[in-house]
């Protein structure tokens, strides 16, 4: 006798995110070994060759993401951390990143590790962000250092490097 199970599947959104679909009712597979064999053979759609992913990451960031701010009498061009995430979702779907804060004397130091999953395997790069712990300005020291660390880890893959070369 077959029984029905309530299943909530996860669907990939057009912009690379995940969202739950509406619960559906599915019939159980009478041959679970066949389903398991098919599942182990299928590759996730986001695992492209590393060379393709790196080529995409090294493309210039579109102007709509580039902002400016004044700092020390200079105008600085930058891309916010959340726009880096949006770009990574499109150019390197399935990426992961992790931030680890450390506090030393008057400084907040954050190490961010960005991992890109490719057909050949996973590749990680890290970056450090540093902020004064007694920061008197926009944001808090940990979020500012985390943002800096993520952008630096992404730049190790080539993302946003053109911003450092352009004036």
PyMOL commands that set and color helices and strands:
alter all, ss='L'
color gray80, all
select helices_A, chain A and resi 32-41+50-57+63-65+81-91+141-155+162-165
alter helices_A, ss='H'
color red, helices_A
select strands_A, chain A and resi 4-7+10-12+18-20+24-27+67-71+74-78+96-104+107-118+121-132
alter strands_A, ss='S'
color yellow, strands_A
deselect
rebuild
show_as cartoon
